[in-house]
């Protein structure tokens, strides 16, 4: 078991023997609200995970009563406006600092499963939306909260919700800030699965993923990350290129042999 802590003690990472990283927001006294230290800790966690040896899947969750209550308005108000970089500055490839906090889960090379309980508002909802899969407690409280404070979702929400949530419903939730439950999130598209023990369900999914050919998992995620914005011709070629690299590789052969022998695959990590 490998343990890591980000600066300011805001995020903890624990990598198990299966290659599943349990990533926890640990500002429980503030329902894991996003302040500058939490932003920095999440970005740091993303960097650590991106380069982590043996990583095959991630479970993202919050300690205490909630996943993430969204922006810590008091903390952010105390940060002088002139001390902040312009939001238009692309500090992380195609994203600014705040957008990267949510987008980085899509950018990670391995699948990410978010486990959501308690409150998941505003920026917290956008962070969860960055995951490949979201398991949400049926009693969780969610909201696209930004317009309540005279703002718009700007932590990559619009990019992440595309293809996930029906357009007219997303507009209504954004314009009104109406709260909805985890059970409703399943019907709306924000939740992939609804489960009263989201961490356990997310961990089970991540463990199953981690038992598969890690090269194939990463290839599948690369394809998912581009297929909504690519032409049919581009998708077909991308599929062929990924498959060509996998066929006959050591891990692909091991996947076949282990299945035929009814045992766990012994894969080489990327």
MIMAR-251011 format. One record per residue (C-alpha): x, y, z; residue number from 1. Coordinates in nm, 3 decimals, always signed. Example, Ala and Ser with C-alpha at 12.3 -4.5 7.8 and 13.67 -1.06 7.14 Angstrom:
% residues 2
<r><x>+1.230</x><y>-0.450</y><z>+0.780</z><i>1</i></r>
<r><x>+1.367</x><y>-0.106</y><z>+0.714</z><i>2</i></r>
//
This chain:
% residues 270
<r><x>+0.000</x><y>+0.000</y><z>+0.000</z><i>1</i></r>
<r><x>+0.136</x><y>+0.341</y><z>-0.098</z><i>2</i></r>
<r><x>+0.023</x><y>+0.664</y><z>+0.071</z><i>3</i></r>
<r><x>+0.073</x><y>+1.023</y><z>-0.044</z><i>4</i></r>
<r><x>-0.048</x><y>+1.361</y><z>+0.080</z><i>5</i></r>
<r><x>-0.075</x><y>+1.681</y><z>-0.121</z><i>6</i></r>
<r><x>+0.037</x><y>+2.023</y><z>+0.009</z><i>7</i></r>
<r><x>-0.183</x><y>+2.175</y><z>+0.283</z><i>8</i></r>
<r><x>-0.321</x><y>+1.830</y><z>+0.362</z><i>9</i></r>
<r><x>-0.625</x><y>+1.876</y><z>+0.140</z><i>10</i></r>
<r><x>-0.609</x><y>+1.554</y><z>-0.068</z><i>11</i></r>
<r><x>-0.487</x><y>+1.204</y><z>+0.022</z><i>12</i></r>
<r><x>-0.387</x><y>+0.931</y><z>-0.224</z><i>13</i></r>
<r><x>-0.361</x><y>+0.562</y><z>-0.139</z><i>14</i></r>
<r><x>-0.255</x><y>+0.311</y><z>-0.407</z><i>15</i></r>
<r><x>-0.349</x><y>-0.051</y><z>-0.334</z><i>16</i></r>
<r><x>-0.194</x><y>-0.375</y><z>-0.455</z><i>17</i></r>
<r><x>-0.442</x><y>-0.394</y><z>-0.744</z><i>18</i></r>
<r><x>-0.334</x><y>-0.060</y><z>-0.888</z><i>19</i></r>
<r><x>-0.644</x><y>+0.125</y><z>-0.766</z><i>20</i></r>
<r><x>-0.577</x><y>+0.470</y><z>-0.620</z><i>21</i></r>
<r><x>-0.820</x><y>+0.591</y><z>-0.357</z><i>22</i></r>
<r><x>-0.816</x><y>+0.972</y><z>-0.384</z><i>23</i></r>
<r><x>-0.988</x><y>+1.162</y><z>-0.103</z><i>24</i></r>
<r><x>-1.075</x><y>+1.527</y><z>-0.052</z><i>25</i></r>
<r><x>-1.003</x><y>+1.571</y><z>+0.319</z><i>26</i></r>
<r><x>-1.140</x><y>+1.909</y><z>+0.419</z><i>27</i></r>
<r><x>-1.433</x><y>+1.747</y><z>+0.599</z><i>28</i></r>
<r><x>-1.497</x><y>+2.036</y><z>+0.839</z><i>29</i></r>
<r><x>-1.588</x><y>+2.253</y><z>+0.537</z><i>30</i></r>
<r><x>-1.761</x><y>+1.973</y><z>+0.342</z><i>31</i></r>
<r><x>-1.453</x><y>+1.966</y><z>+0.117</z><i>32</i></r>
<r><x>-1.529</x><y>+2.311</y><z>-0.023</z><i>33</i></r>
<r><x>-1.291</x><y>+2.447</y><z>-0.285</z><i>34</i></r>
<r><x>-1.053</x><y>+2.712</y><z>-0.152</z><i>35</i></r>
<r><x>-0.716</x><y>+2.806</y><z>-0.307</z><i>36</i></r>
<r><x>-0.537</x><y>+2.533</y><z>-0.110</z><i>37</i></r>
<r><x>-0.789</x><y>+2.271</y><z>-0.228</z><i>38</i></r>
<r><x>-0.748</x><y>+2.386</y><z>-0.589</z><i>39</i></r>
<r><x>-0.370</x><y>+2.353</y><z>-0.556</z><i>40</i></r>
<r><x>-0.395</x><y>+2.016</y><z>-0.382</z><i>41</i></r>
<r><x>-0.622</x><y>+1.872</y><z>-0.650</z><i>42</i></r>
<r><x>-0.391</x><y>+1.990</y><z>-0.927</z><i>43</i></r>
<r><x>-0.096</x><y>+1.839</y><z>-0.741</z><i>44</i></r>
<r><x>-0.287</x><y>+1.512</y><z>-0.701</z><i>45</i></r>
<r><x>-0.352</x><y>+1.507</y><z>-1.074</z><i>46</i></r>
<r><x>+0.019</x><y>+1.546</y><z>-1.146</z><i>47</i></r>
<r><x>+0.110</x><y>+1.268</y><z>-0.902</z><i>48</i></r>
<r><x>-0.148</x><y>+1.032</y><z>-1.050</z><i>49</i></r>
<r><x>-0.047</x><y>+1.103</y><z>-1.407</z><i>50</i></r>
<r><x>+0.308</x><y>+0.987</y><z>-1.336</z><i>51</i></r>
<r><x>+0.226</x><y>+0.715</y><z>-1.082</z><i>52</i></r>
<r><x>+0.379</x><y>+0.375</y><z>-1.157</z><i>53</i></r>
<r><x>+0.139</x><y>+0.083</y><z>-1.137</z><i>54</i></r>
<r><x>-0.174</x><y>+0.299</y><z>-1.154</z><i>55</i></r>
<r><x>-0.467</x><y>+0.131</y><z>-1.330</z><i>56</i></r>
<r><x>-0.780</x><y>+0.306</y><z>-1.199</z><i>57</i></r>
<r><x>-0.883</x><y>+0.586</y><z>-0.962</z><i>58</i></r>
<r><x>-1.166</x><y>+0.619</y><z>-0.710</z><i>59</i></r>
<r><x>-1.238</x><y>+0.985</y><z>-0.630</z><i>60</i></r>
<r><x>-1.441</x><y>+1.065</y><z>-0.317</z><i>61</i></r>
<r><x>-1.478</x><y>+1.308</y><z>-0.029</z><i>62</i></r>
<r><x>-1.422</x><y>+1.250</y><z>+0.343</z><i>63</i></r>
<r><x>-1.686</x><y>+1.333</y><z>+0.600</z><i>64</i></r>
<r><x>-2.046</x><y>+1.430</y><z>+0.525</z><i>65</i></r>
<r><x>-2.009</x><y>+1.533</y><z>+0.161</z><i>66</i></r>
<r><x>-1.827</x><y>+1.492</y><z>-0.167</z><i>67</i></r>
<r><x>-1.772</x><y>+1.867</y><z>-0.222</z><i>68</i></r>
<r><x>-1.988</x><y>+2.168</y><z>-0.134</z><i>69</i></r>
<r><x>-1.845</x><y>+2.373</y><z>-0.421</z><i>70</i></r>
<r><x>-1.662</x><y>+2.702</y><z>-0.403</z><i>71</i></r>
<r><x>-1.563</x><y>+2.836</y><z>-0.061</z><i>72</i></r>
<r><x>-1.693</x><y>+3.187</y><z>-0.124</z><i>73</i></r>
<r><x>-1.546</x><y>+3.335</y><z>+0.194</z><i>74</i></r>
<r><x>-1.199</x><y>+3.208</y><z>+0.116</z><i>75</i></r>
<r><x>-1.214</x><y>+3.317</y><z>-0.247</z><i>76</i></r>
<r><x>-1.344</x><y>+3.663</y><z>-0.151</z><i>77</i></r>
<r><x>-1.038</x><y>+3.708</y><z>+0.069</z><i>78</i></r>
<r><x>-0.810</x><y>+3.648</y><z>-0.228</z><i>79</i></r>
<r><x>-0.737</x><y>+3.983</y><z>-0.389</z><i>80</i></r>
<r><x>-0.869</x><y>+4.001</y><z>-0.743</z><i>81</i></r>
<r><x>-0.541</x><y>+4.143</y><z>-0.875</z><i>82</i></r>
<r><x>-0.356</x><y>+3.841</y><z>-0.734</z><i>83</i></r>
<r><x>-0.542</x><y>+3.603</y><z>-0.964</z><i>84</i></r>
<r><x>-0.433</x><y>+3.514</y><z>-1.315</z><i>85</i></r>
<r><x>-0.683</x><y>+3.612</y><z>-1.588</z><i>86</i></r>
<r><x>-0.931</x><y>+3.329</y><z>-1.646</z><i>87</i></r>
<r><x>-0.848</x><y>+3.342</y><z>-2.015</z><i>88</i></r>
<r><x>-0.489</x><y>+3.237</y><z>-1.943</z><i>89</i></r>
<r><x>-0.438</x><y>+2.874</y><z>-2.047</z><i>90</i></r>
<r><x>-0.220</x><y>+2.747</y><z>-1.765</z><i>91</i></r>
<r><x>-0.278</x><y>+2.375</y><z>-1.829</z><i>92</i></r>
<r><x>-0.290</x><y>+2.304</y><z>-2.201</z><i>93</i></r>
<r><x>-0.643</x><y>+2.392</y><z>-2.308</z><i>94</i></r>
<r><x>-0.761</x><y>+2.485</y><z>-1.957</z><i>95</i></r>
<r><x>-0.710</x><y>+2.747</y><z>-1.690</z><i>96</i></r>
<r><x>-0.627</x><y>+2.655</y><z>-1.329</z><i>97</i></r>
<r><x>-0.988</x><y>+2.607</y><z>-1.214</z><i>98</i></r>
<r><x>-1.092</x><y>+2.418</y><z>-1.526</z><i>99</i></r>
<r><x>-0.799</x><y>+2.180</y><z>-1.489</z><i>100</i></r>
<r><x>-0.927</x><y>+2.078</y><z>-1.144</z><i>101</i></r>
<r><x>-1.222</x><y>+1.910</y><z>-1.317</z><i>102</i></r>
<r><x>-1.076</x><y>+1.837</y><z>-1.663</z><i>103</i></r>
<r><x>-0.770</x><y>+1.657</y><z>-1.530</z><i>104</i></r>
<r><x>-0.975</x><y>+1.348</y><z>-1.443</z><i>105</i></r>
<r><x>-1.062</x><y>+1.312</y><z>-1.812</z><i>106</i></r>
<r><x>-0.701</x><y>+1.379</y><z>-1.905</z><i>107</i></r>
<r><x>-0.564</x><y>+1.108</y><z>-1.676</z><i>108</i></r>
<r><x>-0.466</x><y>+0.805</y><z>-1.884</z><i>109</i></r>
<r><x>-0.663</x><y>+0.562</y><z>-1.663</z><i>110</i></r>
<r><x>-1.037</x><y>+0.536</y><z>-1.586</z><i>111</i></r>
<r><x>-1.164</x><y>+0.747</y><z>-1.293</z><i>112</i></r>
<r><x>-1.471</x><y>+0.651</y><z>-1.086</z><i>113</i></r>
<r><x>-1.624</x><y>+0.926</y><z>-0.870</z><i>114</i></r>
<r><x>-1.815</x><y>+0.824</y><z>-0.556</z><i>115</i></r>
<r><x>-2.057</x><y>+1.101</y><z>-0.458</z><i>116</i></r>
<r><x>-2.243</x><y>+1.137</y><z>-0.128</z><i>117</i></r>
<r><x>-2.387</x><y>+1.422</y><z>+0.076</z><i>118</i></r>
<r><x>-2.362</x><y>+1.760</y><z>-0.092</z><i>119</i></r>
<r><x>-2.222</x><y>+1.801</y><z>-0.444</z><i>120</i></r>
<r><x>-2.278</x><y>+2.160</y><z>-0.553</z><i>121</i></r>
<r><x>-2.132</x><y>+2.389</y><z>-0.816</z><i>122</i></r>
<r><x>-1.761</x><y>+2.329</y><z>-0.860</z><i>123</i></r>
<r><x>-1.796</x><y>+1.999</y><z>-0.674</z><i>124</i></r>
<r><x>-2.042</x><y>+1.877</y><z>-0.936</z><i>125</i></r>
<r><x>-1.801</x><y>+1.980</y><z>-1.210</z><i>126</i></r>
<r><x>-1.514</x><y>+1.793</y><z>-1.041</z><i>127</i></r>
<r><x>-1.729</x><y>+1.479</y><z>-1.018</z><i>128</i></r>
<r><x>-1.834</x><y>+1.525</y><z>-1.380</z><i>129</i></r>
<r><x>-1.471</x><y>+1.494</y><z>-1.487</z><i>130</i></r>
<r><x>-1.474</x><y>+1.127</y><z>-1.391</z><i>131</i></r>
<r><x>-1.538</x><y>+0.854</y><z>-1.648</z><i>132</i></r>
<r><x>-1.808</x><y>+0.702</y><z>-1.424</z><i>133</i></r>
<r><x>-2.005</x><y>+0.853</y><z>-1.135</z><i>134</i></r>
<r><x>-2.162</x><y>+0.645</y><z>-0.858</z><i>135</i></r>
<r><x>-2.401</x><y>+0.862</y><z>-0.654</z><i>136</i></r>
<r><x>-2.584</x><y>+0.798</y><z>-0.329</z><i>137</i></r>
<r><x>-2.961</x><y>+0.826</y><z>-0.389</z><i>138</i></r>
<r><x>-2.995</x><y>+1.075</y><z>-0.102</z><i>139</i></r>
<r><x>-2.709</x><y>+1.300</y><z>-0.222</z><i>140</i></r>
<r><x>-2.793</x><y>+1.664</y><z>-0.293</z><i>141</i></r>
<r><x>-2.665</x><y>+1.807</y><z>-0.622</z><i>142</i></r>
<r><x>-2.702</x><y>+2.142</y><z>-0.796</z><i>143</i></r>
<r><x>-2.560</x><y>+2.354</y><z>-1.076</z><i>144</i></r>
<r><x>-2.520</x><y>+2.634</y><z>-0.825</z><i>145</i></r>
<r><x>-2.320</x><y>+2.911</y><z>-0.990</z><i>146</i></r>
<r><x>-2.600</x><y>+3.139</y><z>-1.109</z><i>147</i></r>
<r><x>-2.722</x><y>+3.172</y><z>-0.750</z><i>148</i></r>
<r><x>-2.409</x><y>+3.380</y><z>-0.696</z><i>149</i></r>
<r><x>-2.442</x><y>+3.568</y><z>-1.025</z><i>150</i></r>
<r><x>-2.193</x><y>+3.346</y><z>-1.206</z><i>151</i></r>
<r><x>-2.188</x><y>+3.072</y><z>-1.467</z><i>152</i></r>
<r><x>-2.035</x><y>+2.722</y><z>-1.447</z><i>153</i></r>
<r><x>-1.675</x><y>+2.772</y><z>-1.559</z><i>154</i></r>
<r><x>-1.479</x><y>+2.475</y><z>-1.421</z><i>155</i></r>
<r><x>-1.519</x><y>+2.285</y><z>-1.751</z><i>156</i></r>
<r><x>-1.883</x><y>+2.204</y><z>-1.678</z><i>157</i></r>
<r><x>-2.010</x><y>+2.286</y><z>-2.025</z><i>158</i></r>
<r><x>-1.737</x><y>+2.075</y><z>-2.185</z><i>159</i></r>
<r><x>-1.790</x><y>+1.781</y><z>-1.949</z><i>160</i></r>
<r><x>-2.170</x><y>+1.777</y><z>-1.956</z><i>161</i></r>
<r><x>-2.182</x><y>+1.766</y><z>-2.336</z><i>162</i></r>
<r><x>-2.328</x><y>+1.430</y><z>-2.428</z><i>163</i></r>
<r><x>-2.397</x><y>+1.351</y><z>-2.061</z><i>164</i></r>
<r><x>-2.705</x><y>+1.559</y><z>-1.977</z><i>165</i></r>
<r><x>-2.995</x><y>+1.652</y><z>-2.204</z><i>166</i></r>
<r><x>-2.951</x><y>+2.009</y><z>-2.325</z><i>167</i></r>
<r><x>-3.287</x><y>+2.158</y><z>-2.221</z><i>168</i></r>
<r><x>-3.270</x><y>+1.995</y><z>-1.877</z><i>169</i></r>
<r><x>-2.918</x><y>+2.125</y><z>-1.824</z><i>170</i></r>
<r><x>-3.037</x><y>+2.474</y><z>-1.914</z><i>171</i></r>
<r><x>-3.322</x><y>+2.457</y><z>-1.662</z><i>172</i></r>
<r><x>-3.093</x><y>+2.334</y><z>-1.384</z><i>173</i></r>
<r><x>-2.836</x><y>+2.604</y><z>-1.464</z><i>174</i></r>
<r><x>-3.085</x><y>+2.891</y><z>-1.484</z><i>175</i></r>
<r><x>-3.276</x><y>+2.795</y><z>-1.166</z><i>176</i></r>
<r><x>-3.008</x><y>+2.631</y><z>-0.946</z><i>177</i></r>
<r><x>-3.272</x><y>+2.373</y><z>-0.851</z><i>178</i></r>
<r><x>-3.141</x><y>+2.103</y><z>-0.620</z><i>179</i></r>
<r><x>-3.187</x><y>+1.743</y><z>-0.724</z><i>180</i></r>
<r><x>-3.123</x><y>+1.412</y><z>-0.552</z><i>181</i></r>
<r><x>-2.880</x><y>+1.138</y><z>-0.637</z><i>182</i></r>
<r><x>-3.174</x><y>+0.929</y><z>-0.752</z><i>183</i></r>
<r><x>-3.277</x><y>+1.208</y><z>-0.989</z><i>184</i></r>
<r><x>-2.915</x><y>+1.246</y><z>-1.102</z><i>185</i></r>
<r><x>-2.935</x><y>+0.892</y><z>-1.237</z><i>186</i></r>
<r><x>-3.235</x><y>+0.982</y><z>-1.452</z><i>187</i></r>
<r><x>-3.081</x><y>+1.313</y><z>-1.559</z><i>188</i></r>
<r><x>-2.744</x><y>+1.172</y><z>-1.669</z><i>189</i></r>
<r><x>-2.519</x><y>+1.319</y><z>-1.399</z><i>190</i></r>
<r><x>-2.497</x><y>+0.979</y><z>-1.229</z><i>191</i></r>
<r><x>-2.389</x><y>+0.664</y><z>-1.408</z><i>192</i></r>
<r><x>-2.507</x><y>+0.443</y><z>-1.121</z><i>193</i></r>
<r><x>-2.707</x><y>+0.512</y><z>-0.805</z><i>194</i></r>
<r><x>-2.594</x><y>+0.320</y><z>-0.496</z><i>195</i></r>
<r><x>-2.631</x><y>+0.375</y><z>-0.121</z><i>196</i></r>
<r><x>-2.263</x><y>+0.283</y><z>-0.071</z><i>197</i></r>
<r><x>-2.096</x><y>+0.473</y><z>-0.354</z><i>198</i></r>
<r><x>-1.736</x><y>+0.423</y><z>-0.240</z><i>199</i></r>
<r><x>-1.774</x><y>+0.046</y><z>-0.217</z><i>200</i></r>
<r><x>-1.947</x><y>+0.029</y><z>-0.557</z><i>201</i></r>
<r><x>-1.689</x><y>+0.259</y><z>-0.715</z><i>202</i></r>
<r><x>-1.404</x><y>+0.054</y><z>-0.567</z><i>203</i></r>
<r><x>-1.555</x><y>-0.269</y><z>-0.699</z><i>204</i></r>
<r><x>-1.577</x><y>-0.117</y><z>-1.047</z><i>205</i></r>
<r><x>-1.222</x><y>+0.019</y><z>-1.029</z><i>206</i></r>
<r><x>-1.089</x><y>-0.318</y><z>-0.909</z><i>207</i></r>
<r><x>-1.258</x><y>-0.493</y><z>-1.200</z><i>208</i></r>
<r><x>-1.110</x><y>-0.239</y><z>-1.441</z><i>209</i></r>
<r><x>-0.765</x><y>-0.283</y><z>-1.286</z><i>210</i></r>
<r><x>-0.776</x><y>-0.656</y><z>-1.360</z><i>211</i></r>
<r><x>-0.794</x><y>-0.594</y><z>-1.737</z><i>212</i></r>
<r><x>-0.517</x><y>-0.523</y><z>-1.988</z><i>213</i></r>
<r><x>-0.400</x><y>-0.175</y><z>-1.880</z><i>214</i></r>
<r><x>-0.287</x><y>-0.087</y><z>-2.232</z><i>215</i></r>
<r><x>-0.636</x><y>-0.163</y><z>-2.364</z><i>216</i></r>
<r><x>-0.798</x><y>+0.042</y><z>-2.087</z><i>217</i></r>
<r><x>-0.584</x><y>+0.342</y><z>-2.171</z><i>218</i></r>
<r><x>-0.649</x><y>+0.302</y><z>-2.541</z><i>219</i></r>
<r><x>-1.024</x><y>+0.289</y><z>-2.477</z><i>220</i></r>
<r><x>-1.005</x><y>+0.609</y><z>-2.271</z><i>221</i></r>
<r><x>-0.814</x><y>+0.787</y><z>-2.547</z><i>222</i></r>
<r><x>-1.087</x><y>+0.690</y><z>-2.791</z><i>223</i></r>
<r><x>-1.362</x><y>+0.806</y><z>-2.555</z><i>224</i></r>
<r><x>-1.187</x><y>+1.139</y><z>-2.506</z><i>225</i></r>
<r><x>-1.201</x><y>+1.221</y><z>-2.875</z><i>226</i></r>
<r><x>-1.504</x><y>+1.045</y><z>-3.023</z><i>227</i></r>
<r><x>-1.763</x><y>+1.316</y><z>-2.947</z><i>228</i></r>
<r><x>-1.563</x><y>+1.580</y><z>-3.134</z><i>229</i></r>
<r><x>-1.423</x><y>+1.370</y><z>-3.419</z><i>230</i></r>
<r><x>-1.566</x><y>+1.294</y><z>-3.760</z><i>231</i></r>
<r><x>-1.672</x><y>+0.942</y><z>-3.845</z><i>232</i></r>
<r><x>-1.363</x><y>+0.899</y><z>-4.061</z><i>233</i></r>
<r><x>-1.137</x><y>+1.017</y><z>-3.779</z><i>234</i></r>
<r><x>-1.300</x><y>+0.781</y><z>-3.529</z><i>235</i></r>
<r><x>-1.268</x><y>+0.482</y><z>-3.760</z><i>236</i></r>
<r><x>-0.899</x><y>+0.550</y><z>-3.815</z><i>237</i></r>
<r><x>-0.838</x><y>+0.609</y><z>-3.443</z><i>238</i></r>
<r><x>-1.001</x><y>+0.275</y><z>-3.361</z><i>239</i></r>
<r><x>-0.783</x><y>+0.099</y><z>-3.616</z><i>240</i></r>
<r><x>-0.463</x><y>+0.260</y><z>-3.489</z><i>241</i></r>
<r><x>-0.533</x><y>+0.170</y><z>-3.125</z><i>242</i></r>
<r><x>-0.635</x><y>-0.185</y><z>-3.213</z><i>243</i></r>
<r><x>-0.335</x><y>-0.238</y><z>-3.436</z><i>244</i></r>
<r><x>-0.105</x><y>-0.148</y><z>-3.149</z><i>245</i></r>
<r><x>-0.285</x><y>-0.389</y><z>-2.914</z><i>246</i></r>
<r><x>-0.321</x><y>-0.699</y><z>-3.131</z><i>247</i></r>
<r><x>-0.046</x><y>-0.949</y><z>-3.060</z><i>248</i></r>
<r><x>+0.107</x><y>-0.741</y><z>-2.782</z><i>249</i></r>
<r><x>+0.227</x><y>-0.917</y><z>-2.466</z><i>250</i></r>
<r><x>-0.066</x><y>-0.793</y><z>-2.258</z><i>251</i></r>
<r><x>-0.323</x><y>-0.876</y><z>-2.524</z><i>252</i></r>
<r><x>-0.195</x><y>-1.232</y><z>-2.553</z><i>253</i></r>
<r><x>-0.195</x><y>-1.260</y><z>-2.174</z><i>254</i></r>
<r><x>-0.557</x><y>-1.139</y><z>-2.167</z><i>255</i></r>
<r><x>-0.660</x><y>-1.425</y><z>-2.395</z><i>256</i></r>
<r><x>-0.454</x><y>-1.692</y><z>-2.218</z><i>257</i></r>
<r><x>-0.564</x><y>-1.588</y><z>-1.868</z><i>258</i></r>
<r><x>-0.930</x><y>-1.596</y><z>-1.974</z><i>259</i></r>
<r><x>-0.890</x><y>-1.943</y><z>-2.126</z><i>260</i></r>
<r><x>-0.713</x><y>-2.066</y><z>-1.813</z><i>261</i></r>
<r><x>-0.965</x><y>-1.905</y><z>-1.579</z><i>262</i></r>
<r><x>-0.710</x><y>-1.705</y><z>-1.384</z><i>263</i></r>
<r><x>-0.625</x><y>-1.343</y><z>-1.312</z><i>264</i></r>
<r><x>-0.418</x><y>-1.179</y><z>-1.585</z><i>265</i></r>
<r><x>-0.053</x><y>-1.108</y><z>-1.512</z><i>266</i></r>
<r><x>-0.011</x><y>-0.782</y><z>-1.700</z><i>267</i></r>
<r><x>+0.285</x><y>-0.551</y><z>-1.753</z><i>268</i></r>
<r><x>+0.204</x><y>-0.192</y><z>-1.658</z><i>269</i></r>
<r><x>+0.253</x><y>+0.082</y><z>-1.920</z><i>270</i></r>
//
